[in-house]
Amino acid sequence: MTKKHYKAIQWCINNKIFVSAYPTLKGLKIEIKHNNKVIISDQTYDQNELQNKLWELYLYLYEKYYNGKKTT
């Protein structure tokens, strides 16, 4: 991963946006927590897919809210 990915994760954590794995019987889903709100993805992933998706999602959130100057 790039420095930008690590910066995105740092920014999300500092702004209390947490992205993690949510285990189910059928596989792993993505859980996003922010300000007492929890969102769980509909799609399930295997371990490799999930890891890549988590990196992608942290970067997406960073670019959407930080670069868009929306603060949490």
C-alpha positions as CSV (number, residue, x, y, z in Angstrom):
1,M,0.0,0.0,0.0
2,T,1.0,3.6,-0.5
3,K,1.7,6.4,2.0
4,K,-1.6,7.8,1.0
5,H,-3.4,4.7,2.2
6,Y,-1.7,4.9,5.6
7,K,-2.5,8.6,5.8
8,A,-6.1,7.8,5.0
9,I,-6.3,5.2,7.8
10,Q,-4.7,7.7,10.2
11,W,-7.2,10.4,9.2
12,C,-10.2,8.1,9.6
13,I,-9.1,6.9,13.0
14,N,-8.5,10.4,14.2
15,N,-12.0,11.3,13.1
16,K,-13.5,8.3,14.8
17,I,-14.3,6.4,11.6
18,F,-13.5,2.7,12.0
19,V,-13.6,0.1,9.3
20,S,-13.3,-3.5,10.2
21,A,-14.2,-7.1,9.4
22,Y,-17.6,-8.4,10.6
23,P,-17.5,-12.3,10.6
24,T,-20.6,-14.2,9.5
25,L,-21.3,-17.9,8.8
26,K,-21.1,-17.2,5.0
27,G,-17.9,-15.1,5.1
28,L,-16.7,-11.7,6.1
29,K,-18.6,-8.5,5.8
30,I,-17.4,-4.9,6.2
31,E,-18.5,-2.9,9.3
32,I,-18.1,0.9,9.4
33,K,-18.6,2.7,12.7
34,H,-18.9,6.5,13.1
35,N,-20.6,8.6,15.7
36,N,-22.7,5.8,17.2
37,K,-23.8,4.7,13.7
38,V,-22.9,1.3,12.4
39,I,-23.2,0.2,8.8
40,I,-22.6,-3.5,7.7
41,S,-22.1,-4.3,4.1
42,D,-24.5,-6.6,2.3
43,Q,-21.7,-8.3,0.4
44,T,-19.5,-11.0,1.9
45,Y,-15.8,-11.4,1.1
46,D,-13.1,-13.9,1.6
47,Q,-10.0,-12.9,3.6
48,N,-8.0,-11.6,0.6
49,E,-10.8,-9.7,-0.9
50,L,-11.7,-8.2,2.4
51,Q,-8.2,-6.9,3.0
52,N,-8.1,-5.1,-0.3
53,K,-11.6,-3.7,0.1
54,L,-10.7,-2.3,3.6
55,W,-7.7,-0.4,2.1
56,E,-9.9,0.8,-0.7
57,L,-12.7,1.9,1.6
58,Y,-10.4,3.9,4.0
59,L,-8.9,5.7,1.0
60,Y,-12.4,6.4,-0.4
61,L,-13.6,7.9,2.9
62,Y,-10.5,10.0,3.2
63,E,-10.8,11.4,-0.3
64,K,-14.5,12.0,0.1
65,Y,-14.5,13.8,3.4
66,Y,-11.0,15.2,3.9
67,N,-10.3,16.2,0.3
68,G,-13.8,17.4,0.0
69,K,-13.2,19.6,3.1
70,K,-16.1,17.9,5.0
71,T,-15.2,17.5,8.6
72,T,-16.6,15.0,11.0
